[in-house]
Amino acid sequence: MKKKSDIDVDAFWTRLESLVRERETTLSAVQTKMKLGGSYLFVIKNRNSIPSLDVVNRLADALDTTIDYLVKGTGLPIKSENVLEETILKKYRSDYEFHKAVNIILENKTLVDVIIATTR
């Protein structure tokens, strides 16, 4: 486990790559969305380092997550309701589970409520 101050660099990149897969995109596409030139993120990753706070903030925005989740792994990897809804719709494809999840979203329940209700 390589660390830069108190940040676990390997865990940072693992979380980032996991989010990229979950969002069904690529690191190159995220980098393009962020308007980063060349292979900036790949160079930083290969140096076993973490990007600047500005770039981490832009990564969090591009992946609709929080800086806390990317850097420390705390909290949920989802920042907005849209991503929550997309995640639920991808996971629960049957009509029954879909309607159950939609009703929970409409009732403004928490992510935990949605997961508990749709796994019963």
MDTraj code that builds the backbone (N, CA, C; nanometers):
import mdtraj as md
import numpy as np

residues = "MET LYS LYS LYS SER ASP ILE ASP VAL ASP ALA PHE TRP THR ARG LEU GLU SER LEU VAL ARG GLU ARG GLU THR THR LEU SER ALA VAL GLN THR LYS MET LYS LEU GLY GLY SER TYR LEU PHE VAL ILE LYS ASN ARG ASN SER ILE PRO SER LEU ASP VAL VAL ASN ARG LEU ALA ASP ALA LEU ASP THR THR ILE ASP TYR LEU VAL LYS GLY THR GLY LEU PRO ILE LYS SER GLU ASN VAL LEU GLU GLU THR ILE LEU LYS LYS TYR ARG SER ASP TYR GLU PHE HIS LYS ALA VAL ASN ILE ILE LEU GLU ASN LYS THR LEU VAL ASP VAL ILE ILE ALA THR THR ARG".split()
xyz = np.array([
    [0.0850, -0.1175, 0.0000],
    [0.0000, 0.0000, 0.0000],
    [0.0895, 0.1238, 0.0000],
    [0.0841, 0.1972, -0.1086],
    [0.1624, 0.3203, -0.1194],
    [0.0793, 0.4352, -0.0654],
    [0.1430, 0.5225, 0.0092],
    [0.0694, 0.6348, 0.0681],
    [0.1344, 0.7671, 0.0326],
    [0.0516, 0.8662, 0.0122],
    [0.0959, 1.0047, -0.0028],
    [0.0294, 1.0765, 0.1128],
    [0.1071, 1.1121, 0.2115],
    [0.0571, 1.1615, 0.3405],
    [-0.0327, 1.0532, 0.3999],
    [-0.1577, 1.0827, 0.4288],
    [-0.2472, 0.9824, 0.4857],
    [-0.3416, 0.9229, 0.3819],
    [-0.3124, 0.9422, 0.2562],
    [-0.4006, 0.8941, 0.1497],
    [-0.3447, 0.7637, 0.0931],
    [-0.4293, 0.6618, 0.0873],
    [-0.3919, 0.5345, 0.0286],
    [-0.4068, 0.5476, -0.1235],
    [-0.2938, 0.5598, -0.1904],
    [-0.2930, 0.5845, -0.3354],
    [-0.3577, 0.4695, -0.4112],
    [-0.3237, 0.3469, -0.3754],
    [-0.3818, 0.2315, -0.4444],
    [-0.5338, 0.2274, -0.4288],
    [-0.5820, 0.2551, -0.3084],
    [-0.7263, 0.2550, -0.2840],
    [-0.7951, 0.3669, -0.3637],
    [-0.7299, 0.4824, -0.3747],
    [-0.7850, 0.5934, -0.4541],
    [-0.8094, 0.5479, -0.5972],
    [-0.7067, 0.4876, -0.6583],
    [-0.7196, 0.4446, -0.7981],
    [-0.8186, 0.3292, -0.8126],
    [-0.8259, 0.2426, -0.7140],
    [-0.9238, 0.1330, -0.7175],
    [-1.0655, 0.1893, -0.7143],
    [-1.0904, 0.2853, -0.6246],
    [-1.2234, 0.3485, -0.6180],
    [-1.2551, 0.4216, -0.7490],
    [-1.1581, 0.4935, -0.8018],
    [-1.1794, 0.5677, -0.9262],
    [-1.2134, 0.4721, -1.0406],
    [-1.1354, 0.3669, -1.0546],
    [-1.1596, 0.2708, -1.1631],
    [-1.2940, 0.1999, -1.1460],
    [-1.3314, 0.1723, -1.0231],
    [-1.4605, 0.1097, -0.9959],
    [-1.5755, 0.2022, -1.0385],
    [-1.5644, 0.3303, -1.0040],
    [-1.6664, 0.4274, -1.0446],
    [-1.6741, 0.4402, -1.1963],
    [-1.5600, 0.4399, -1.2616],
    [-1.5570, 0.4498, -1.4079],
    [-1.6332, 0.3306, -1.4688],
    [-1.6078, 0.2099, -1.4162],
    [-1.6791, 0.0908, -1.4656],
    [-1.8284, 0.1010, -1.4363],
    [-1.8643, 0.1409, -1.3138],
    [-2.0058, 0.1524, -1.2770],
    [-2.0797, 0.2528, -1.3642],
    [-2.0100, 0.3582, -1.4050],
    [-2.0727, 0.4606, -1.4892],
    [-2.0674, 0.4213, -1.6374],
    [-2.0146, 0.3013, -1.6624],
    [-2.0036, 0.2476, -1.7994],
    [-1.9352, 0.3457, -1.8933],
    [-1.8192, 0.3914, -1.8499],
    [-1.7394, 0.4833, -1.9296],
    [-1.5932, 0.4383, -1.9228],
    [-1.5037, 0.5217, -1.9677],
    [-1.3611, 0.4917, -1.9620],
    [-1.2886, 0.6086, -1.8966],
    [-1.1683, 0.5826, -1.8488],
    [-1.0880, 0.6888, -1.7901],
    [-1.0569, 0.7947, -1.8962],
    [-1.0354, 0.7515, -2.0197],
    [-1.0102, 0.8471, -2.1296],
    [-1.1309, 0.9374, -2.1520],
    [-1.2504, 0.8793, -2.1476],
    [-1.3722, 0.9595, -2.1675],
    [-1.3919, 1.0578, -2.0528],
    [-1.3614, 1.0143, -1.9313],
    [-1.3726, 1.1036, -1.8152],
    [-1.2731, 1.2178, -1.8297],
    [-1.1527, 1.1844, -1.8712],
    [-1.0488, 1.2862, -1.8901],
    [-1.0914, 1.3873, -1.9968],
    [-1.1526, 1.3401, -2.1034],
    [-1.2024, 1.4294, -2.2091],
    [-1.3132, 1.5184, -2.1546],
    [-1.4044, 1.4600, -2.0759],
    [-1.5136, 1.5376, -2.0157],
    [-1.4585, 1.6481, -1.9257],
    [-1.3458, 1.6199, -1.8609],
    [-1.2831, 1.7166, -1.7704],
    [-1.1966, 1.8176, -1.8449],
    [-1.1808, 1.7962, -1.9760],
    [-1.0965, 1.8817, -2.0604],
    [-0.9498, 1.8781, -2.0167],
    [-0.9051, 1.7566, -1.9807],
    [-0.7632, 1.7355, -1.9491],
    [-0.6953, 1.6840, -2.0751],
    [-0.5833, 1.7415, -2.1072],
    [-0.5143, 1.7022, -2.2292],
    [-0.4297, 1.5772, -2.2145],
    [-0.3978, 1.5189, -2.3287],
    [-0.3055, 1.4065, -2.3330],
    [-0.3484, 1.2898, -2.2470],
    [-0.2508, 1.2339, -2.1780],
    [-0.2778, 1.1177, -2.0934],
    [-0.2482, 1.1506, -1.9475],
    [-0.2880, 1.2686, -1.9060],
    [-0.2568, 1.3209, -1.7730],
    [-0.2867, 1.2207, -1.6619],
    [-0.4094, 1.1685, -1.6587],
    [-0.4466, 1.0782, -1.5505],
    [-0.3648, 0.9495, -1.5524],
    [-0.3340, 0.9007, -1.6721],
    [-0.2545, 0.7777, -1.6826],
    [-0.1120, 0.8004, -1.6317],
    [-0.0562, 0.9174, -1.6593],
    [0.0790, 0.9503, -1.6110],
    [0.0792, 0.9573, -1.4582],
    [-0.0195, 1.0254, -1.4006],
    [-0.0286, 1.0367, -1.2553],
    [-0.0429, 0.8979, -1.1926],
    [-0.1288, 0.8151, -1.2519],
    [-0.1503, 0.6806, -1.1984],
    [-0.0209, 0.5994, -1.2051],
    [0.0479, 0.6061, -1.3166],
    [0.1718, 0.5290, -1.3321],
    [0.2823, 0.5762, -1.2386],
    [0.2735, 0.6978, -1.1909],
    [0.3704, 0.7498, -1.0933],
    [0.3315, 0.7122, -0.9507],
    [0.2224, 0.6350, -0.9359],
    [0.1697, 0.5978, -0.8038],
    [0.1437, 0.7216, -0.7192],
    [0.0761, 0.8169, -0.7802],
    [0.0474, 0.9423, -0.7135],
    [-0.1015, 0.9725, -0.7233],
    [-0.1398, 1.0807, -0.6615],
    [-0.2779, 1.1285, -0.6658],
    [-0.2768, 1.2666, -0.7302],
    [-0.3747, 1.2947, -0.8168],
    [-0.3793, 1.4269, -0.8804],
    [-0.3980, 1.5393, -0.7783],
    [-0.3814, 1.6603, -0.8244],
    [-0.4017, 1.7775, -0.7388],
    [-0.5469, 1.7828, -0.6914],
    [-0.5709, 1.8608, -0.5880],
    [-0.7062, 1.8754, -0.5349],
    [-0.8020, 1.9269, -0.6417],
    [-0.7563, 2.0199, -0.7244],
    [-0.8399, 2.0719, -0.8326],
    [-0.8830, 1.9592, -0.9263],
    [-0.7903, 1.8724, -0.9627],
    [-0.8225, 1.7625, -1.0547],
    [-0.9119, 1.6602, -0.9848],
    [-0.8865, 1.6318, -0.8586],
    [-0.9727, 1.5388, -0.7842],
    [-1.1148, 1.5948, -0.7761],
    [-1.1281, 1.7236, -0.7527],
    [-1.2594, 1.7878, -0.7508],
    [-1.3290, 1.7737, -0.8858],
    [-1.2554, 1.7946, -0.9929],
    [-1.3123, 1.7805, -1.1276],
    [-1.3481, 1.6355, -1.1581],
    [-1.2658, 1.5408, -1.1092],
    [-1.2973, 1.3982, -1.1242],
    [-1.4276, 1.3647, -1.0521],
    [-1.4406, 1.4144, -0.9302],
    [-1.5615, 1.3894, -0.8523],
    [-1.6846, 1.4434, -0.9258],
    [-1.6741, 1.5631, -0.9806],
    [-1.7857, 1.6200, -1.0575],
    [-1.8162, 1.5364, -1.1814],
    [-1.7126, 1.4977, -1.2541],
    [-1.7310, 1.4214, -1.3776],
    [-1.7952, 1.2854, -1.3504],
    [-1.7657, 1.2261, -1.2354],
    [-1.8198, 1.0944, -1.2007],
    [-1.9382, 1.1026, -1.1051],
    [-1.9830, 1.2230, -1.0782],
    [-2.0971, 1.2487, -0.9910],
    [-2.0816, 1.1777, -0.8567],
    [-1.9655, 1.2018, -0.7954],
    [-1.9369, 1.1464, -0.6637],
    [-1.8795, 1.2576, -0.5765],
    [-1.8284, 1.2227, -0.4613],
    [-1.7719, 1.3233, -0.3725],
    [-1.6209, 1.3080, -0.3611],
    [-1.5547, 1.4163, -0.3250],
    [-1.4101, 1.4121, -0.3024],
    [-1.3805, 1.3162, -0.1870],
    [-1.4610, 1.3208, -0.0818],
    [-1.4409, 1.2317, 0.0324],
    [-1.4396, 1.0852, -0.0103],
    [-1.5337, 1.0499, -0.0964],
    [-1.5386, 0.9098, -0.1401],
    [-1.4135, 0.8743, -0.2204],
    [-1.3762, 0.9596, -0.3130],
    [-1.2579, 0.9296, -0.3953],
    [-1.1309, 0.9199, -0.3114],
    [-1.1102, 1.0160, -0.2231],
    [-0.9832, 1.0243, -0.1503],
    [-0.9797, 0.9314, -0.0289],
    [-1.0891, 0.9282, 0.0480],
    [-1.0874, 0.8518, 0.1728],
    [-1.1755, 0.7284, 0.1721],
    [-1.2632, 0.7181, 0.0742],
    [-1.3542, 0.6040, 0.0702],
    [-1.4680, 0.6148, 0.1687],
    [-1.4930, 0.7357, 0.2193],
    [-1.6016, 0.7543, 0.3155],
    [-1.7266, 0.8032, 0.2446],
    [-1.8400, 0.7717, 0.3021],
    [-1.9665, 0.8126, 0.2423],
    [-2.0042, 0.7221, 0.1265],
    [-2.1015, 0.7662, 0.0512],
    [-2.1499, 0.6897, -0.0635],
    [-2.0835, 0.7378, -0.1913],
    [-2.0682, 0.6480, -0.2883],
    [-2.0063, 0.6882, -0.4149],
    [-2.1015, 0.7648, -0.5068],
    [-2.2180, 0.8031, -0.4554],
    [-2.3189, 0.8702, -0.5367],
    [-2.3455, 1.0092, -0.4799],
    [-2.3416, 1.1094, -0.5679],
    [-2.3655, 1.2465, -0.5223],
    [-2.5060, 1.2941, -0.5546],
    [-2.5618, 1.2529, -0.6682],
    [-2.6919, 1.3084, -0.7060],
    [-2.7986, 1.2016, -0.7180],
    [-2.9221, 1.2456, -0.7140],
    [-3.0367, 1.1558, -0.7268],
    [-3.0383, 1.0862, -0.8622],
    [-2.9921, 1.1538, -0.9685],
    [-2.9947, 1.0928, -1.1003],
    [-2.9105, 0.9663, -1.1052],
    [-2.7930, 0.9714, -1.0465],
    [-2.7069, 0.8538, -1.0472],
    [-2.7683, 0.7448, -0.9608],
    [-2.8307, 0.7834, -0.8499],
    [-2.8985, 0.6862, -0.7644],
    [-3.0064, 0.6147, -0.8447],
    [-3.0874, 0.6890, -0.9161],
    [-3.1933, 0.6285, -0.9953],
    [-3.1358, 0.5371, -1.1033],
    [-3.0308, 0.5819, -1.1737],
    [-2.9697, 0.4988, -1.2772],
    [-2.9141, 0.3702, -1.2187],
    [-2.8504, 0.3794, -1.1024],
    [-2.7936, 0.2621, -1.0370],
    [-2.9029, 0.1625, -1.0030],
    [-3.0122, 0.2118, -0.9501],
    [-3.1233, 0.1243, -0.9132],
    [-3.1839, 0.0605, -1.0373],
    [-3.2045, 0.1383, -1.1408],
    [-3.2664, 0.0851, -1.2612],
    [-3.1790, -0.0216, -1.3270],
    [-3.0478, -0.0054, -1.3218],
    [-2.9578, -0.1058, -1.3788],
    [-2.9594, -0.2335, -1.2963],
    [-2.9681, -0.2190, -1.1649],
    [-2.9596, -0.3350, -1.0772],
    [-3.0898, -0.4143, -1.0721],
    [-3.2022, -0.3459, -1.0688],
    [-3.3300, -0.4123, -1.0511],
    [-3.4094, -0.4055, -1.1802],
    [-3.3974, -0.5085, -1.2599],
    [-3.4570, -0.5058, -1.3926],
    [-3.5970, -0.5679, -1.3990],
    [-3.6344, -0.6510, -1.3036],
    [-3.7676, -0.7108, -1.3104],
    [-3.8724, -0.6030, -1.2829],
    [-3.9905, -0.6236, -1.3375],
    [-4.0980, -0.5253, -1.3204],
    [-4.1304, -0.5017, -1.1738],
    [-4.1408, -0.6089, -1.0976],
    [-4.1749, -0.5952, -0.9568],
    [-4.0694, -0.5135, -0.8835],
    [-3.9434, -0.5509, -0.8977],
    [-3.8358, -0.4798, -0.8296],
    [-3.8245, -0.3366, -0.8790],
    [-3.8462, -0.3165, -1.0091],
    [-3.8401, -0.1824, -1.0662],
    [-3.9455, -0.0922, -1.0016],
    [-4.0692, -0.1375, -0.9970],
    [-4.1766, -0.0565, -0.9398],
    [-4.1541, -0.0312, -0.7910],
    [-4.1032, -0.1302, -0.7232],
    [-4.0725, -0.1147, -0.5816],
    [-3.9672, -0.0051, -0.5620],
    [-3.8622, -0.0100, -0.6434],
    [-3.7544, 0.0896, -0.6334],
    [-3.8054, 0.2294, -0.6688],
    [-3.8857, 0.2402, -0.7746],
    [-3.9385, 0.3704, -0.8158],
    [-4.0267, 0.4299, -0.7060],
    [-4.1113, 0.3480, -0.6458],
    [-4.1970, 0.3978, -0.5375],
    [-4.1138, 0.4478, -0.4206],
    [-4.0072, 0.3785, -0.3906],
    [-3.9210, 0.4212, -0.2794],
    [-3.8539, 0.5547, -0.3139],
    [-3.8090, 0.5685, -0.4380],
    [-3.7472, 0.6942, -0.4811],
    [-3.8492, 0.8078, -0.4702],
    [-3.9703, 0.7817, -0.5152],
    [-4.0740, 0.8845, -0.5110],
    [-4.1095, 0.9236, -0.3677],
    [-4.0911, 0.8325, -0.2751],
    [-4.1177, 0.8625, -0.1341],
    [-3.9983, 0.9315, -0.0678],
    [-3.8950, 0.9603, -0.1472],
    [-3.7739, 1.0268, -0.0971],
    [-3.7060, 0.9506, 0.0158],
    [-3.6970, 0.8215, -0.0006],
    [-3.6279, 0.7393, 0.0983],
    [-3.4775, 0.7479, 0.0749],
    [-3.4027, 0.6971, 0.1686],
    [-3.2571, 0.6979, 0.1551],
    [-3.2120, 0.5786, 0.0723],
    [-3.0865, 0.5803, 0.0305],
    [-3.0295, 0.4699, -0.0454],
    [-3.0403, 0.3401, 0.0344],
    [-3.0171, 0.3465, 0.1628],
    [-3.0268, 0.2274, 0.2476],
    [-3.1680, 0.1706, 0.2424],
    [-3.2711, 0.2569, 0.2490],
    [-3.4095, 0.2116, 0.2400],
    [-3.4367, 0.1414, 0.1080],
    [-3.3822, 0.1963, -0.0004],
    [-3.4023, 0.1372, -0.1324],
    [-3.3386, 0.0001, -0.1381],
    [-3.2169, -0.0121, -0.0905],
    [-3.1465, -0.1408, -0.0966],
    [-3.2179, -0.2439, -0.0109],
    [-3.2579, -0.2072, 0.1085],
    [-3.3265, -0.3018, 0.1969],
    [-3.4583, -0.3474, 0.1342],
    [-3.5362, -0.2536, 0.0843],
    [-3.6675, -0.2872, 0.0302],
    [-3.6594, -0.3712, -0.0966],
    [-3.5592, -0.3490, -0.1776],
    [-3.5522, -0.4212, -0.3047],
    [-3.4773, -0.5536, -0.2933],
    [-3.4244, -0.5835, -0.1772],
    [-3.3571, -0.7130, -0.1602],
    [-3.4400, -0.8092, -0.0764],
    [-3.5592, -0.7700, -0.0375],
    [-3.6477, -0.8580, 0.0414],
    [-3.7212, -0.9524, -0.0490],
])
top = md.Topology()
chain = top.add_chain()
for i, resn in enumerate(residues, 1):
    res = top.add_residue(resn, chain, resSeq=i)
    for name in ("N", "CA", "C"):
        top.add_atom(name, md.element.get_by_symbol(name[0]), res)
traj = md.Trajectory(xyz[None], top)
